[in-house]
Amino acid sequence: MLPWTSRPTHLAWLDQHTRDLLDFGRAGLVAPGGGAAYLDDDGRPDPSQGVQAWITCRTVHVYSLGALLGVPGCAPVAAGALAGLTGVLHDDEHGGWFHAVDAAGVPDRASGKSCYDHAFVLLAASSAVLAGLPGARELLDEACAVYLDRFWDDDAGRAVDTWDVTFSELDDYRGINANMHSVEAMLAVADATGDPAWRERATRIAAFVVEPAAEHDGRLPEHFDAAWTADLELNADRPGDQFKPYGATIGHGLEWSRLLLHVEGALGDDAPHDLLPAAVALFDRAVADGWAVDGADGFVYTTGWDGTPVVRDRMHWVAAEATAAADALHRRTGDARYADLYATWWDHIATHVVDHERGSWHHELDATLAPAGTVWPGKPDLYHAVQATLLPRLPLGPSIARAVADGRVA
């Protein structure tokens, strides 16, 4: 039997679902003054959330992909969101980008300048360049300069995490999450600019991830100090943190599994030989610890270091990354078990995660698979869901926007 990703009917379903997602909330996505609004469950802007850099960047990226796909109405959304990165979210005094501005347009200075946000600026600008958006190349040039000057630690071969808003004081915290999204962004920058140094940086981060994952039986430490010593107990008192949860994050094991294969695909014959075994180990551990471990389908959010579930709510992005990782491993290895899991998880998404009444995906389900909003209220972005519909139709390399721009969508 053909795997789903070899069936034209499934590929057609993915294509339609991409378009359905892009339609969700489109009319209200661009915030007044530029940037992307945070959307509620019905796709309406939630002014209380202000305009956030990472959501704005994801919107630029996703709707640039829509424009590259030839979906009418996407380019104006991408351009409107991009205007937030060149306008209200940009720090004209100290450089870089604010984490957010509130409903009155006042910048969030307390959160400082994060690598997480700036990695997404790199990704957004790269996709916007390939989509031909005005001002995108200037934005990308500035984002590259800020990232290399402030966040890239060439001696360590990975990125630091957070500065104060003036770029005067660097926090001692180091995080895997920001480095993970840096890998994705670096591959995209390389494909948008033709500069191979960005692939080399992505490879150095990927090489670091392999070792701590092996040391912890496939459970990847998320949090480190300035010397890159793992802090396994960080946030044990608030395990459901949006960006720094305690313990092992199931979705990041799956996402890293896929990204290691993208690094391999970008490098070709020059790729390190340990990326595929590491991808398999991360995937297998995440599935064993996370999928349907407490009597209901779905992936738990986090576990302790013995694999015991900690936060049992199901996040939509974890299911999205699971399908993408399973498909990538199936194509890389030919092992049918990955194709079987891919089909199982899309059945789960279509049955429980997709909101067939109001559109998009429920961003969070509780342990009984009922919609919840404990960690992620509303439906703030489309990034993971849209990529889940595109990645099975693209090669493992080059990066998503480059492949779409080159007409390599199945």
LOTIDREN-126626 format. One record per residue (C-alpha): x, y negated, z; residue in one letter. Coordinates in steps of 0.25 Angstrom, whole numbers, plus 5000, padded with zeros to 4 digits. Each point is the difference from the previous one (the first is absolute). Example, Ala and Ser with C-alpha at 12.3 -4.5 7.8 and 13.67 -1.06 7.14 Angstrom:
// residues 2
504950185031A 500649864998S 
This chain:
// residues 410
500050005000M 500549864996L 500449915012P 499149885001W 501049904995T 500150084987S 498549994998R 499549894991P 498749995008T 500749985013H 501049894994L 498749944994A 499450005014W 501349935006L 499949904989D 498649965003Q 500350005015H 501149904998T 499049914993R 499050025011D 501049965010L 500549884993L 498549954999D 499850015015F 499949865006G 500749934988R 499249885000A 500449975015G 501450044999L 500749874998V 500049915012A 499849854998P 501449944998G 500650134995G 500350145006G 499150115003A 498950015010A 499850115010Y 498850084996L 498950065009D 499350134998D 499149944989D 501149934992G 499849865006R 501149915005P 500250005015D 500549865003P 500450045014S 501150084994Q 500649884993G 500950034988V 501150105002Q 501350024992A 500050154999W 498550004996I 500349894990T 501250074994C 499250134999R 498949934993T 501049944990V 500650144998H 498750074998V 499449904991Y 501249984991S 499950154998L 498649984996G 500449894990A 501150104995L 498950104998L 499249904992G 498850005010V 499349864998P 500049915012G 501250055007C 501049904995A 499349885006P 499950075014V 501550034999A 500349864996A 499149945012G 500750095010A 501449964994L 499649865003A 500050035015G 501450054999L 500549874993T 499149925009G 499450015014V 500850125004L 501349954995H 500949935011D 500549884992D 500949965012E 500750135004H 499850084988G 499350144999G 498650035003W 499149985012F 499350135005H 498749934999A 499249875000V 498749985008D 498749964995A 500449855002A 501350034992G 500949995012V 501250104998P 500250115010D 501449965006R 499950105012A 500250124991S 501349954994G 500550054986K 499950154998S 500750094990C 498650084998Y 499449874995D 501249964991H 500150144994A 498649994996F 500349864994V 501150074991L 499050114996L 498949894997A 501049914992A 500550124992S 498750054996S 499549864996A 501349984992V 499650124991L 498649954999A 500549874995G 499449915011L 500549865000P 501049975011G 500250145003A 501550014995R 500349875009E 499350075012L 500850134997L 501349935000D 499849925013E 499450135007A 501350084995C 500949895006A 499349995013V 499950155002Y 501550024997L 500449885009D 499150035012R 499650145000F 501050094993W 501150055009D 501050054990D 500950065010D 498950095006A 499450034986G 498649965005R 499249885004A 499849935013V 498649975004D 499649875006T 500549865001W 499449885008D 499249904990V 501349914998T 500950124997F 500949965012S 499850135009E 499950144995L 499350105009D 500750135004D 498950094995Y 500250084988R 498950074993G 499850114990I 498749954995N 500649874994A 501150084994N 499050104994M 499349884993H 501449944996S 500350134992V 498749994992E 500349854998A 501450024996M 499750104990L 498949904994A 501049895000V 501150084993A 498950044989D 499549854999A 501449944999T 500950114994G 501049985012D 500450145005P 500649955013A 498650015005W 499950154998R 501350015007E 499549935012R 498750095000A 500950124999T 500849965012R 498749995008I 499550134995A 501350075004A 499849955015F 498650055001V 500450144997V 500950025012E 499049965012P 498950074993A 500850135001A 500449985014E 498649995005H 499450124992D 499449914989G 499449905009R 500649874996L 500449905011P 499449864997E 500649915010H 501549975002F 500849905008D 501149904993A 501050125000A 499050094993W 499850095012T 498650065000A 499049955011D 499050115000L 499249945011E 499749874994L 498549955002N 499650135007A 499149915008D 499349954987R 500150124991P 499049944989G 500849884997D 499849964985Q 501449994996F 500850065011K 499350125006P 500650105010Y 500550134995G 500150064987A 499149944989T 499450114991I 499749914989G 501549954999H 500550145000G 499150024987L 500449864994E 501550025002W 499850144994S 499549944987R 501049885001L 501250095000L 499550074988L 499849864993H 501549965004V 500450144994E 499249974987G 500649864999A 501450055001L 499950124991G 501250095000D 500749905010D 499050035011A 500550065013P 499750155001H 499449995014D 498849914996L 499150124996L 500250095012P 499849885009A 498749964992A 499550155002V 500350005015A 499449875003L 498750044992F 499950135007D 500249955014R 498949894997A 499050104995V 500350105011A 499949895011D 498949914994G 499050074991W 498750065007A 500750035013V 498949965009D 498850074994G 499649914989A 500649964986D 500949884999G 501449965004F 500249955014V 500749875001Y 501250035009T 500650115009T 500950025011G 501450064998W 499550145003D 498949984989G 498849985009T 499049904994P 500149865007V 499149914992V 498950094993R 499349904992D 500250024985R 500649884992M 499649994985H 501449974996W 500550145005V 499150074992A 500449924988A 501550035002E 499750155002A 499450014986T 501149924994A 501150085007A 499350144997A 499949964985D 501549955000A 500550135006L 499250094991H 500549934988R 501450005005R 500050155005T 498950074992G 499550065013D 498550024999A 499849985015R 500249854998Y 498950004989A 499150075009D 500249905012L 499849894990Y 498650054996A 499650035014T 500449865005W 499349934988W 498750085004D 500249945014H 500249864995I 498850004991A 499150075011T 500449925012H 500949884997V 499549934987V 498849915004D 499050044989H 499049895005E 500849885002R 501350034992G 501550025002S 500450105011W 499750005015H 501349955006H 499950095012E 499250125005L 499950055014D 500350145004A 498550044996T 500249944986L 499149885003A 500449864995P 500849935011A 500849875002G 500850025012T 501449984993V 499549944986W 498749935000P 499449974987G 500650034986K 501249904999P 500750064988D 500050094988L 501550034999Y 500050155005H 498750044993A 500349944987V 501450065000Q 499450145003A 499249994987T 501249964992L 501250085005L 499550134995P 499949944986R 501449955000L 501450054999P 500850015013L 500949894994G 500049894997P 499249925010S 498549984999I 499949874993A 501250034991R 499350134996A 498749934998V 500649894992A 500750104991D 498750074997G 500350135007R 498750025007V 499450134997A 
